[in-house]
Amino acid sequence: MDEIYQFLENNQQTILSQLIEFLRLPSVAAKGDNEIMEKTAAWVTDLLEKSGLKAQIHETEGIPIVTGHLDVGAQKTLLYYDHFDVQPAEPLELWESPPFEPTIRNQRLFARGAADNKGDTLSRIWAVKAFVETGTDLPVNIKFLIEGEEEAGSPNLPDFVKQNQDFLRADGGIWEFGGAESDGVQQAWLGLKGLLYVQLETRKVGMDAHSAYASFLPSATWRMIWALNSLKDENEKVLIEGFYDDVQPLSDPELEVIQNTEFFPDFLKEYYHIDTFVKNMDCQQLKNNFYNEPTCNICGIGSGWQGPGGKTVLPAEAMAKVDFRLVKDQEIEDILRKLRNHLDSKGFSDIKIAWYEGYRAAKTPVNHPFVDVVRKATLAIHGHEPRIHITNPGSGPLYLFEDIVPMVSIGCDDFDSRAHSPNESVPLSLFFLDIKRQTKIIDEMGRTN
């Protein structure tokens, strides 16, 4: 491995320049700019081919999916899942430097997508390139799936995975994200919670009215508030009938892992400027909820006048965006049906579910051999074992791969990377270290029986 590490050391400037080039592409799937998304897909395809992989662009009903494959006839296969789309950068005025003009400050590279997920994508491709360029035999076959709609809900990925299960089947896989926690210890996530995201809407009068008529006209705003209030009580319990029916207790191996997982409640309170957690939870309760408690959260509410100054108006309509983070065995369609039944039974049939989207939860078993591969590689490169998390409270299309490849999520960001937020960044030291870790994962995987 020494020759590979030296190759990576000698090419740090080339790698950094390539990452900067990648980050300059404003590949925001939500903006619907097909030209820039196709240009980015072509850029990724070209990089895969120049790194020694056979690459292909797959057209979908939306943004293309890119795959790469390097079959060396090995017994084991490693799959990488990444995405080349990024979150919208707005509000732009909160960025210290333009989001698509990558800037280095204090040994961090600032740009939209630096942490989520272009830094990780490039680090993994360069890990494979290091084997190819140094003439080192790859001990495993390599596959990449790099999509362009992850930040938009991956609408075309389910069909692609269904039609390409044989290609995607592997002995282990690295999921898109991860990095160091606040104390500098590397994380390894073994799953993702599910998600049901809904937009609720109601209209009560034909047009906005003078607020003087609130004495006899119905208010869409109050109607939405009352409906939302029916979903959850002050003790954080979701009041939808049957909501918790399929929530299963954690397994003994999972309980053992979380029992030994550091969680830093005091740091979290300081970071988020709070005195207590909801329900005044202690550290153990916090961990139990974090890993295995479904949630109901209001993401946004819109109604009436929200500009400067006053406007005495009775709004005609109101909307709310609500997300439910789901745990293993909770199904999206089932929770959606129960939500509809709840609203109807509570007298809120006028509250329309305008649209919804989401994912099922998925997990890799904590005792899977591939988890040990990642553990050993992290120890070799970072000098410590990763902190294992049985699942991540975020969501993504991991469930599509659950039956065909065990996935572990690691990456090159840290607690200050601010993915999805203004001033997103990646620490350059961790970026370069993660390329080395990926090469070590490949090497370690080839050594396992």
C-alpha positions in Angstrom: 0.0 0.0 0.0 3.0 2.3 0.4 3.2 2.9 -3.3 -0.5 3.8 -3.4 -0.2 6.2 -0.5 2.8 7.9 -2.1 0.9 8.3 -5.4 -1.9 10.0 -3.6 0.5 12.2 -1.7 2.2 13.3 -5.0 -1.1 14.0 -6.6 -2.8 16.1 -3.9 -2.8 19.3 -5.9 -4.3 17.5 -9.0 -7.0 16.0 -6.8 -7.8 19.3 -5.2 -8.0 21.1 -8.6 -10.3 18.4 -9.8 -12.6 18.7 -6.8 -12.7 22.5 -7.3 -13.7 21.9 -11.0 -16.4 19.5 -9.8 -17.8 22.0 -7.3 -18.0 24.8 -9.8 -20.8 22.9 -11.6 -24.0 24.2 -10.1 -25.8 20.9 -10.3 -28.9 21.6 -8.3 -31.5 19.0 -9.2 -34.3 21.0 -7.8 -33.8 23.9 -10.2 -34.6 21.7 -13.2 -31.6 22.9 -15.3 -31.3 19.9 -17.6 -28.3 21.3 -19.4 -26.1 21.7 -16.3 -27.3 18.3 -14.9 -26.4 16.5 -18.1 -23.1 18.3 -18.3 -22.3 17.2 -14.7 -23.3 13.6 -15.5 -20.9 13.7 -18.5 -18.1 15.1 -16.3 -18.5 12.3 -13.8 -18.6 9.7 -16.6 -15.4 11.1 -18.1 -13.7 11.0 -14.7 -14.7 7.3 -14.1 -13.4 6.4 -17.6 -10.1 8.2 -17.0 -9.8 6.3 -13.7 -9.9 2.9 -15.4 -13.5 2.0 -15.1 -16.0 1.2 -17.7 -18.6 4.0 -17.4 -22.1 4.5 -18.7 -24.8 7.1 -18.7 -28.3 5.7 -18.2 -31.1 8.0 -19.3 -34.2 8.2 -17.0 -37.4 10.2 -17.1 -35.4 12.8 -15.2 -31.7 13.3 -14.6 -29.3 10.6 -15.9 -27.8 8.0 -13.6 -24.1 7.2 -14.1 -22.5 3.8 -13.4 -18.9 2.6 -13.4 -17.6 -0.9 -13.3 -14.2 -2.5 -13.1 -14.3 -6.3 -13.1 -11.0 -7.9 -12.2 -12.3 -11.4 -11.7 -12.1 -11.1 -7.9 -14.3 -13.1 -5.6 -15.7 -10.0 -3.8 -17.3 -6.9 -5.1 -17.4 -3.4 -3.6 -20.2 -1.0 -4.5 -20.1 2.8 -4.1 -23.3 4.8 -4.0 -23.0 8.6 -4.4 -24.8 11.5 -6.1 -23.6 14.5 -8.2 -26.6 16.8 -7.4 -26.5 19.3 -4.6 -28.9 21.2 -2.4 -30.0 24.7 -3.5 -27.5 27.3 -2.1 -30.1 29.9 -1.1 -30.1 32.1 0.9 -27.1 33.4 -1.0 -26.5 36.4 1.3 -25.5 34.1 4.1 -22.5 32.7 2.3 -19.1 34.2 3.1 -18.0 33.3 -0.4 -20.1 32.4 -3.5 -21.4 28.8 -3.2 -20.2 27.7 -6.6 -16.8 29.5 -6.4 -14.9 27.1 -4.2 -12.7 28.9 -1.7 -10.1 27.7 0.8 -10.1 29.2 4.2 -8.4 27.8 7.3 -7.6 24.5 5.5 -11.3 24.0 4.6 -12.8 24.0 1.2 -16.1 26.0 1.1 -18.6 25.4 -1.7 -22.1 23.9 -2.1 -21.6 20.1 -2.4 -18.1 20.0 -0.8 -19.4 17.7 2.0 -22.6 16.5 0.4 -21.6 14.6 -1.7 -19.0 15.7 -4.2 -16.0 15.4 -1.9 -16.9 11.9 -1.0 -17.6 11.0 -4.7 -14.2 12.2 -5.8 -12.4 10.6 -2.9 -13.8 7.2 -3.9 -13.0 7.5 -7.6 -9.5 8.5 -6.8 -9.0 5.5 -4.5 -9.7 3.2 -7.4 -7.6 5.4 -9.7 -4.6 5.0 -7.3 -4.7 1.2 -7.7 -5.0 1.5 -11.5 -2.3 4.2 -12.0 0.3 2.4 -9.8 -0.3 -0.9 -11.4 -1.4 -2.4 -8.1 -3.7 -5.4 -8.5 -7.2 -4.6 -7.3 -8.3 -7.4 -4.9 -12.0 -6.7 -5.4 -14.3 -5.8 -8.3 -15.5 -2.2 -8.1 -18.9 -0.8 -9.0 -20.2 2.8 -8.8 -23.8 4.1 -8.9 -23.8 7.9 -9.0 -27.2 9.5 -9.4 -28.3 13.1 -10.0 -31.6 13.3 -8.0 -30.8 12.3 -4.5 -31.5 15.8 -3.1 -34.8 15.7 -5.0 -36.0 12.4 -3.5 -34.4 10.0 -6.1 -37.7 9.7 -8.1 -36.1 7.6 -10.8 -33.8 5.4 -8.7 -36.3 2.8 -7.7 -37.0 1.7 -11.3 -33.3 1.7 -12.1 -32.4 -0.5 -9.1 -35.3 -2.9 -9.8 -34.0 -3.3 -13.4 -30.3 -3.6 -12.5 -30.2 -5.7 -9.4 -27.7 -8.1 -10.8 -25.3 -5.3 -11.6 -25.7 -3.7 -8.2 -25.3 -6.9 -6.2 -22.1 -6.7 -4.1 -20.5 -8.1 -0.9 -20.3 -4.6 0.7 -21.1 -1.0 -0.1 -20.1 2.4 0.9 -23.0 4.9 1.2 -22.7 8.5 0.4 -22.0 10.4 3.6 -20.2 10.5 6.9 -17.2 11.9 8.7 -15.9 12.9 12.1 -18.0 13.8 15.1 -17.4 16.9 17.3 -14.6 15.1 19.2 -12.8 14.1 16.0 -13.8 10.4 16.1 -14.9 9.0 12.8 -18.5 7.8 12.4 -19.9 4.7 10.7 -23.6 4.7 10.0 -25.3 1.4 9.4 -28.7 2.6 8.3 -31.2 5.4 7.7 -34.6 6.2 9.1 -37.5 6.3 6.8 -39.4 9.4 5.8 -42.9 10.5 5.0 -43.0 14.1 3.9 -46.4 15.6 3.2 -47.8 19.0 2.3 -51.2 19.8 3.9 -53.4 22.5 2.4 -56.8 24.0 3.1 -58.9 26.9 1.7 -61.8 28.3 3.7 -62.9 31.4 1.7 -62.7 32.3 -1.9 -60.3 35.2 -1.4 -58.3 36.9 1.4 -60.7 39.1 3.4 -60.5 42.1 5.7 -59.7 40.8 9.2 -62.7 42.8 10.4 -64.8 40.0 9.0 -63.2 37.4 11.3 -66.3 37.6 13.4 -68.2 35.5 10.8 -65.7 34.2 8.1 -63.7 31.0 8.7 -59.9 31.3 8.9 -57.8 28.8 6.9 -54.9 29.7 9.2 -56.6 28.7 12.4 -58.0 25.6 10.7 -54.5 24.5 9.8 -53.2 25.2 13.3 -56.0 23.2 14.9 -55.3 20.3 12.5 -51.6 20.3 13.3 -52.3 20.5 17.0 -54.2 17.2 16.7 -51.2 15.3 15.4 -49.0 15.4 18.5 -49.3 16.2 22.2 -47.1 18.2 24.5 -45.2 15.0 25.5 -44.1 14.4 21.9 -46.4 11.5 21.5 -47.9 11.2 17.9 -51.6 10.9 18.3 -52.3 9.2 14.9 -54.1 5.9 15.7 -51.8 3.0 15.0 -48.7 5.2 14.3 -46.5 3.1 16.6 -48.0 -0.4 15.7 -45.0 -1.6 13.7 -42.2 -0.1 15.8 -40.0 -2.9 16.9 -37.6 -2.9 19.9 -33.9 -2.8 19.2 -32.0 -6.1 19.1 -29.6 -7.1 21.8 -26.5 -6.4 19.6 -28.0 -3.0 18.7 -28.6 -2.2 22.3 -25.1 -3.2 23.2 -23.7 -0.9 20.5 -25.8 2.2 21.6 -25.0 1.5 25.2 -21.4 2.0 24.5 -21.9 4.9 22.1 -20.8 8.4 23.2 -23.4 11.0 22.6 -22.1 14.3 24.1 -25.4 15.8 25.4 -23.7 18.8 27.0 -22.0 19.7 23.7 -25.3 19.4 21.9 -27.0 21.7 24.3 -24.3 24.3 23.9 -24.2 23.9 20.1 -27.9 24.4 19.7 -28.2 27.0 22.5 -30.7 25.0 24.6 -31.0 24.2 28.3 -32.8 20.9 28.1 -33.9 18.3 25.5 -37.6 17.6 24.8 -39.2 15.8 27.7 -36.1 16.7 29.7 -34.5 13.4 28.4 -31.3 12.1 29.9 -28.5 10.7 27.7 -29.8 7.1 27.5 -33.4 8.3 26.6 -31.8 10.6 24.0 -30.0 7.7 22.4 -33.1 5.5 22.4 -35.1 8.2 20.7 -32.4 9.2 18.3 -32.0 5.6 17.0 -35.5 4.1 17.3 -38.2 6.7 17.9 -40.4 7.9 14.9 -41.1 11.6 14.8 -43.6 14.1 13.6 -42.1 17.5 12.8 -43.5 20.7 11.2 -41.0 21.8 8.6 -42.9 25.0 7.5 -46.2 26.9 7.6 -47.5 29.4 5.1 -50.5 31.6 5.3 -51.5 35.2 5.1 -49.3 38.3 5.3 -45.6 37.7 6.2 -44.0 40.9 4.9 -42.8 43.9 7.0 -45.3 45.9 9.0 -48.9 45.1 9.5 -51.7 44.0 7.2 -55.1 43.2 8.7 -56.1 40.2 6.6 -58.0 37.0 7.1 -56.2 34.5 4.9 -58.2 32.4 2.4 -55.8 29.5 2.4 -53.0 27.9 4.5 -50.4 25.2 4.0 -48.0 23.2 6.2 -45.1 20.9 5.4 -44.8 18.0 7.8 -42.3 15.2 8.0 -42.4 11.9 9.8 -39.1 10.1 10.4 -40.0 6.4 10.4 -38.2 3.4 11.9 -37.7 -0.1 10.6 -40.9 -1.8 9.5 -43.0 1.3 9.4 -44.4 1.6 5.8 -44.9 4.9 4.0 -48.3 4.1 2.5 -49.6 2.7 5.8 -48.6 5.9 7.8 -50.1 8.0 5.0 -53.4 6.1 5.2 -53.4 6.5 9.0 -52.7 10.2 8.7 -55.7 10.6 6.3 -57.9 8.6 8.6 -56.8 10.7 11.6 -57.6 14.0 9.9 -61.0 12.7 8.8 -61.9 11.2 12.2 -61.0 14.5 13.9 -63.2 16.5 11.7 -60.5 17.8 9.3 -61.6 16.3 6.1 -61.1 19.7 4.5 -57.4 19.4 5.1 -56.0 18.1 1.8 -52.8 16.1 1.5 -51.6 17.9 -1.6 -48.5 15.6 -2.2 -46.2 13.3 -0.4 -42.8 11.6 -0.8 -40.6 9.4 1.2 -38.5 6.3 1.9 -38.6 3.2 4.0 -36.0 2.7 6.8 -33.2 0.3 6.2 -30.3 -1.1 8.2 -27.2 -3.2 7.9 -26.7 -5.7 10.8 -24.1 -4.5 13.3 -22.3 -7.9 13.2 -22.0 -8.1 9.4 -18.4 -8.9 8.2 -18.3 -5.8 6.0 -18.8 -3.6 9.1 -15.5 -5.1 10.4 -13.8 -4.3 7.2 -14.7 -0.6 7.6 -13.7 -0.7 11.2 -10.2 -2.1 10.5 -9.6 0.3 7.6 -10.6 3.3 9.8 -8.3 2.2 12.6 -5.4 1.8 10.1 -5.8 5.3 8.6 -7.2 7.4 11.4 -5.6 5.7 14.3 -8.9 4.9 16.0 -11.9 2.7 15.4 -15.1 4.4 14.1 -18.0 5.1 16.4 -20.7 2.7 15.1 -24.2 4.1 14.8 -26.9 1.5 14.2 -28.8 4.0 12.1 -28.9 7.7 11.1 -31.9 9.9 11.9 -31.8 11.2 8.3 -33.3 9.5 5.3 -32.4 8.4 1.8 -33.0 5.6 -0.7 -30.9 3.1 1.2 -33.9 0.7 1.4 -33.6 0.0 -2.3 -30.2 -1.7 -1.7 -31.0 -3.4 1.6 -31.6 -6.9 0.1 -28.7 -6.8 -2.4 -25.7 -5.2 -0.6 -24.9 -4.4 3.0 -24.1 -0.7 3.2 -22.0 1.3 5.6 -22.0 5.1 5.4 -18.7 6.9 6.0 -17.2 10.1 4.5 -14.8 13.0 4.7 -16.8 15.7 6.4 -16.9 16.8 10.1 -19.3 18.3 12.6 -18.7 21.8 11.2 -19.3 20.9 7.5 -22.8 22.3 7.4 -24.2 20.1 4.7 -27.5 21.7 3.3 -26.6 25.0 5.0 -24.8 28.2 3.9 -21.0 27.9 4.1 -20.9 24.2 3.5 -17.3 23.0 3.6 -15.0 20.0 3.9 -11.7 19.9 5.9 -9.0 19.2 3.4 -7.1 16.9 5.9 -10.1 14.6 6.2 -10.7 14.7 2.5 -7.3 13.4 1.7 -7.3 10.9 4.6 -10.6 9.5 3.3 -9.1 8.7 -0.1 -6.5 6.6 1.8 -9.2 5.0 3.9 -11.1 4.0 0.8 -7.9 2.3 -0.6 -7.5 0.5 2.7 -11.1 -0.7 2.6 -10.5 -2.1 -0.8 -7.3 -3.8 0.4 -8.9 -5.1 3.6 -12.0 -6.4 1.8 -9.8 -8.4 -0.5 -8.2 -10.1 2.6 -11.5 -11.3 4.1 -12.8 -14.8 3.5 
